[in-house]
Amino acid sequence: MNTAPPLTALPERTTLYHRRHARQQVGKSFGHFGPAVVLLFGIAPVLSGEESFTALRALEVLIGAAYLALMVREWVHLRHHPHHREPVAWLELAAAAILALESYHIWHRHHEAALAGHPHKTPILPLLYAATAVMFVVMAFRMKELDGRRFLHLHGRGFALRTNRLGRKHELRWAEVAAVEPDGPADVLVRCTNGRARRISFAHLHEGAAHRDRLLAHAAAQLDAAPQEH
């Protein structure tokens, strides 16, 4: 009698990336390019003698310069290691600092207006900027986890995958699978024992056809050996 490999056999979980992942990351890096340039060039009035050099101005210049430097660093990293995520996304932290500064400046304008006797208004926008800054801080330490939501996991009793971060997770054991067949250049058709079929596309993923073929090869090697559960 054939016996199925234990669940821990063939542990192969692979993070999947969009085929335009590097280009998307470069585009995302431009999200705070404008504010960073404005902050950096805030040093110009100081150099011309129009303004004094305060601690706040120094912080603004530092954050603007840091974002631009980290942006270039991100491009170099993506060029050489497009599918390797560092433990901390430093560019997101710099973006959070820019958002925090914008939140402070908007709040400060509201505060000065209130002191000048203008009608009181609840400063919603500073709170939104602050909340977004907190979100960027969280993202900076969770980017690997976010990337990992798109994955292919092959194991001895079946397979699991999610091809879109917010999409449906497919998790099947061999007892539920009647056949796994290729469907087009980079798609797969999973025929279940209950008569239903699931079409899963890898076309939008980096090396999608290769990942699809890994799944097909895994199914071909394991499906006959998997015992049927009743």
C-alpha positions in Angstrom: 0.0 0.0 0.0 1.2 3.5 -0.9 1.6 5.9 2.1 1.5 9.6 1.8 4.6 11.5 2.9 4.3 13.3 6.2 3.0 16.8 6.3 6.5 18.1 7.0 7.9 16.4 3.9 8.7 18.6 0.9 8.3 21.9 2.9 8.6 24.4 0.1 6.9 27.7 0.7 7.9 30.3 -1.9 7.0 34.0 -1.8 5.5 35.1 -5.2 6.1 38.5 -6.7 4.2 40.5 -9.3 6.0 40.5 -12.6 6.3 44.3 -12.3 7.3 44.2 -8.7 10.6 46.2 -9.2 8.8 48.8 -11.3 6.0 49.2 -8.8 8.5 49.7 -6.0 10.3 52.4 -8.0 7.0 54.1 -8.7 6.1 53.9 -5.0 9.4 55.6 -4.0 8.3 58.8 -5.9 5.3 59.1 -3.6 7.1 61.6 -1.3 9.7 62.8 -3.7 8.2 66.3 -4.0 7.8 66.9 -0.2 11.3 65.6 0.4 12.8 68.1 -2.2 10.8 71.0 -0.6 12.1 70.0 2.9 15.7 69.8 1.6 15.6 73.1 -0.1 14.2 74.7 3.0 17.9 75.4 3.7 18.0 78.0 1.0 16.4 80.8 3.0 18.8 80.1 5.8 21.8 80.2 3.5 20.6 83.5 2.1 20.1 85.0 5.5 16.4 85.4 5.2 15.6 83.0 8.1 17.4 81.7 11.1 18.6 78.1 11.4 16.2 76.5 13.9 16.1 73.0 15.3 12.9 72.4 13.3 14.5 73.6 10.1 17.5 71.4 10.7 15.1 68.4 11.2 13.2 69.2 8.0 16.4 69.4 5.9 17.7 66.2 7.5 14.5 64.2 6.8 14.3 65.6 3.2 17.9 64.6 2.5 17.5 61.2 4.2 14.4 60.4 2.0 16.2 61.3 -1.2 19.3 59.3 -0.2 17.2 56.3 0.8 15.3 56.5 -2.5 18.5 56.2 -4.5 19.6 53.4 -2.2 16.2 51.6 -2.9 16.7 51.9 -6.6 20.2 50.3 -6.4 18.9 47.5 -4.2 16.0 46.8 -6.6 18.4 46.8 -9.5 20.6 44.1 -8.0 18.1 42.2 -5.7 14.6 43.0 -7.0 13.0 40.1 -5.0 14.8 40.4 -1.7 13.2 42.5 1.0 15.4 43.9 3.8 14.2 43.4 7.4 13.4 47.1 7.8 12.0 49.2 4.9 14.0 52.4 5.7 12.3 54.4 2.9 8.9 53.8 4.6 10.3 55.2 7.9 11.6 58.3 6.1 8.1 58.7 4.5 6.5 58.4 7.9 8.8 61.2 9.2 7.7 63.4 6.2 4.0 62.7 7.0 4.6 63.5 10.7 6.2 66.8 9.8 3.2 67.7 7.5 0.8 66.8 10.3 2.7 69.1 12.7 2.7 72.0 10.2 -1.0 71.7 9.5 -1.8 71.5 13.2 0.5 74.5 13.9 -1.4 76.6 11.3 -4.7 75.7 12.9 -3.3 76.6 16.3 -2.0 80.0 15.1 -5.4 80.7 13.5 -7.1 79.9 16.7 -4.8 82.2 18.7 -5.5 85.0 16.2 -9.2 84.7 17.0 -10.5 82.8 13.9 -13.5 80.5 14.4 -12.4 77.2 15.9 -12.2 74.2 13.5 -11.5 70.6 14.4 -8.2 69.8 12.8 -9.0 66.5 11.0 -6.3 66.7 8.4 -3.4 66.6 10.9 -4.9 63.5 12.5 -5.2 61.8 9.1 -1.5 62.6 8.3 -0.5 61.3 11.8 -2.4 58.1 11.4 -0.9 57.6 7.9 2.6 58.2 9.4 1.9 55.5 12.0 0.7 53.1 9.2 4.0 53.7 7.4 6.0 52.9 10.5 4.1 49.6 10.9 4.6 48.8 7.2 8.4 49.4 7.5 8.6 46.4 9.8 6.0 44.3 8.2 6.8 44.5 4.5 8.2 41.0 4.4 5.0 39.7 5.9 2.9 41.7 3.4 5.0 40.2 0.5 4.5 36.7 2.0 0.7 36.9 1.6 1.4 36.0 -2.0 2.9 32.5 -1.9 3.0 28.9 -3.1 3.4 26.2 -0.5 4.0 22.7 -1.6 3.9 19.9 0.9 3.4 16.2 1.1 -0.4 16.2 1.7 -1.3 18.9 -0.8 -0.6 22.5 -1.6 -1.7 26.0 -0.7 -1.3 29.3 -2.6 -2.4 32.8 -2.9 -1.6 34.7 -6.1 -2.9 38.1 -5.0 -2.2 39.8 -1.7 -5.9 40.5 -1.0 -7.1 37.5 -3.1 -8.5 34.1 -2.1 -6.3 31.5 -0.5 -6.4 28.1 -2.2 -5.6 25.2 0.2 -6.2 21.7 -1.0 -5.2 18.2 0.1 -4.8 15.4 -2.3 -7.9 13.7 -1.0 -9.9 16.6 -2.4 -8.1 16.7 -5.8 -8.9 14.5 -8.8 -6.5 16.1 -11.2 -4.2 19.2 -11.7 -3.9 20.2 -15.4 -2.2 23.0 -17.3 -4.5 25.6 -18.7 -2.9 28.1 -21.1 0.7 29.4 -20.8 0.7 30.1 -17.1 -2.6 28.9 -15.6 -3.6 25.7 -13.9 -7.0 23.9 -13.6 -7.6 22.0 -10.4 -10.4 19.4 -10.7 -11.8 18.4 -7.4 -13.3 15.1 -6.3 -16.6 16.9 -5.7 -16.9 17.8 -9.4 -15.9 21.4 -9.1 -13.0 23.0 -10.8 -10.7 25.9 -9.8 -8.7 27.9 -12.4 -5.7 29.5 -10.9 -3.6 32.0 -12.9 0.1 32.6 -12.5 0.3 34.9 -15.5 0.7 38.1 -13.6 3.5 36.8 -11.4 7.3 36.9 -11.8 8.3 33.6 -13.4 4.7 32.6 -13.2 4.9 29.8 -15.8 7.8 28.3 -13.8 5.8 28.4 -10.6 2.9 26.8 -12.4 5.1 24.0 -13.7 6.4 23.4 -10.2 2.9 22.9 -9.0 2.1 20.5 -11.9 5.3 18.5 -11.2 4.5 18.3 -7.5 1.0 17.2 -8.2 2.2 14.6 -10.7 4.7 13.2 -8.2 2.3 13.2 -5.2 -1.2 12.7 -6.3 -1.1 8.9 -6.9 0.7 8.4 -3.6 -1.8 10.3 -1.5 -4.3 8.1 0.3 -8.0 8.8 -0.2 -9.6 10.0 3.1 -13.1 9.0 3.8 
